[in-house]
C-alpha cells in the first residue's frame, strides 16, 4: 500500500492517517520523527496493513523508497570528515589566539556565535517536535556565516536536526567555505588591517 506523508504525520507524529477505506490506521511507528526526519511532505511511504487481534489496523513492513537514507549515500564518511575539519579549525583558532596571531576578540566572536547558533538549532528542533513556530533556514545559515558554523555542525549531528536535508547541507557548507575563506584572508597583507579593526572592537 502506498501513502503520502501528510501534515498529520509531520506535525503530530503519533496521530493516525485515514486509509482509503475510511478506516483509521495506527501509524505510530511509521510517523516517528526519527523515521521521517529526512522525508518531506508528499514523500511516498510503502507499508502492509496488518489486523491485530482486537481488530485494530497496524502498519507493517514499512519502507521509505524516496528517503535520503534509503538512497544509500555515505552519510557516515561525510560526518567524520566534517568533524575532523570542524575540530581542526577550532583548534587552529585557539592556538593562533594563544600565540598572538589572532586577537582574543575574534575568538570570543566565534565562541559566542557558536553557542548562540547551537541554542537556536535546539529551539528549532523543539519547535519541529511540538509543531510550533520554526526558525527560518536563512537565519540558521546567517548564523553559520558569521562564525557560528562549528556550533551549527555540532547541533546538526548531536540533535539530528537538518543533518539529512541535502539542499540545506549544500547551502550550509557554502557558508562554511565563505566564513573560512574570510578567516584565511585575515592572514594576508590585505586582511591584516581587519585584524586591527577587530582588536579595537571592544
C-alpha positions in Angstrom: 0.0 0.0 0.0 1.2 3.5 -0.8 0.5 6.6 1.3 1.7 10.1 1.3 3.5 11.7 4.2 0.7 14.1 5.3 0.7 17.1 7.6 -0.7 14.8 10.3 2.4 12.6 10.1 4.9 15.5 10.1 3.2 17.8 12.7 1.7 15.2 15.0 3.9 12.1 14.8 1.6 9.8 16.9 -1.7 10.5 15.2 -3.3 8.2 12.7 -3.9 8.7 9.0 -7.1 7.6 7.3 -6.9 4.7 4.9 -8.6 4.6 1.5 -11.5 2.6 3.1 -12.0 5.5 5.5 -10.9 3.4 8.5 -8.2 4.5 10.9 -4.7 3.0 10.7 -2.3 3.1 13.6 0.9 4.6 12.1 2.7 5.5 15.3 5.9 3.6 14.3 5.5 4.9 10.7 5.4 8.5 11.7 8.0 8.7 14.5 10.2 11.8 13.9 13.5 9.8 13.7 11.9 7.7 10.9 10.7 10.7 8.8 13.4 13.3 9.6 14.8 13.1 6.0 11.3 12.9 4.4 9.3 15.8 3.1 5.5 16.2 2.7 4.4 14.2 -0.3 7.0 11.5 0.1 5.7 8.0 -0.5 5.5 5.5 2.3 5.2 1.8 1.5 3.7 -0.5 4.1 1.5 -3.6 4.6 -1.7 -3.4 6.6 -1.9 -5.9 9.4 -5.0 -6.5 11.5 -4.4 -7.1 15.3 -6.5 -9.5 17.4 -8.5 -6.5 18.8 -9.4 -5.5 15.2 -7.1 -2.5 15.2 -5.1 -2.0 12.0 -1.3 -1.6 12.1 1.3 -0.7 9.5 4.0 -3.4 9.0 7.0 -3.8 6.7 7.4 -0.1 6.5 9.7 1.3 3.8 10.6 4.8 2.6 11.6 4.5 -1.0 12.2 8.2 -1.5 14.1 8.9 1.7 17.6 10.2 1.5 18.7 7.5 4.0 17.3 4.8 1.6 19.3 6.2 -1.3 22.4 4.6 0.1 24.6 7.8 0.2 27.5 7.6 2.5 26.4 9.8 5.4 29.0 8.4 7.9 32.0 9.5 5.9 30.7 13.0 5.4 30.1 13.3 9.1 33.6 12.1 10.0 35.3 14.4 7.5 33.1 17.3 8.7 34.0 16.6 12.3 37.7 16.4 11.6 37.6 19.7 9.7 35.5 21.5 12.3 37.7 20.3 15.2 40.9 21.2 13.3 39.5 24.7 12.6 38.6 25.3 16.2 42.0 24.1 17.5 43.7 26.3 15.0 41.7 29.4 16.1 42.6 28.7 19.8 46.3 28.1 19.1 46.6 31.1 16.8 45.0 33.3 19.5 47.3 31.8 22.2 50.4 32.7 20.2 49.1 36.2 19.4 48.4 35.7 15.7 44.7 36.5 16.3 43.0 38.9 18.7 41.1 37.3 21.6 38.1 39.3 20.4 37.9 37.2 17.3 38.0 34.0 19.4 35.2 35.5 21.6 33.1 36.3 18.5 33.4 32.7 17.2 32.6 31.3 20.7 29.5 33.5 21.2 28.3 32.8 17.6 28.7 29.0 18.1 26.8 29.0 21.4 24.1 31.2 20.1 23.8 29.0 16.9 23.5 25.8 18.9 20.8 27.3 21.1 18.8 28.4 18.0 19.1 25.0 16.4 17.9 23.4 19.7 15.0 25.7 19.8 14.1 25.0 16.2 14.3 21.2 16.9 12.0 21.5 19.8 9.6 23.7 17.7 9.6 21.0 15.0 8.6 18.3 17.5 5.8 20.4 19.0 4.5 21.8 15.8 5.3 25.4 16.8 6.8 28.4 15.1 10.1 27.5 13.2 13.3 29.4 12.7 13.8 30.3 9.0 16.6 28.3 7.3 18.0 31.6 6.1 18.5 32.7 9.7 20.3 29.4 10.5 22.6 29.9 7.5 23.3 33.6 8.5 24.3 32.5 12.0 26.7 30.0 10.4 28.1 32.5 8.0 29.1 35.0 10.8 31.1 32.3 12.6 28.6 30.0 14.3 29.0 27.2 11.8 31.0 24.9 14.2 28.1 25.2 16.7 25.7 24.5 13.8 27.6 21.4 12.7 27.7 20.1 16.3 23.9 20.8 16.7 23.1 19.1 13.4 24.8 15.9 14.5 24.0 16.0 18.2 20.4 16.9 17.8 19.8 15.1 14.5 18.5 18.3 13.1 18.9 19.4 9.4 21.6 16.8 9.0 19.9 14.8 6.3 18.5 17.5 4.1 20.8 17.7 1.2 19.7 21.1 0.0 20.2 22.6 3.4 23.5 20.9 3.8 24.7 22.2 0.5 24.0 25.8 1.5 25.4 25.2 4.9 28.8 24.1 3.6 28.8 27.1 1.2 28.5 29.4 4.3 31.3 27.4 5.9 33.6 27.9 2.9 32.8 31.7 2.8 33.5 32.1 6.5 36.7 30.1 6.4 37.8 32.0 3.3 37.3 35.3 5.1 39.2 33.9 8.1 42.1 32.9 5.9 42.1 36.3 4.3 42.9 37.8 7.7 46.4 36.3 7.5 47.2 38.1 4.2 48.6 41.5 3.8 45.3 42.9 2.6 43.4 41.3 5.5 45.8 42.3 8.3 44.2 45.7 8.7 40.9 43.9 9.7 42.8 42.2 12.5 43.4 45.7 13.9 39.8 46.6 13.5 38.7 43.5 15.3 41.3 44.1 18.1 39.7 47.5 18.7 36.2 46.1 18.6 35.8 46.4 22.4 
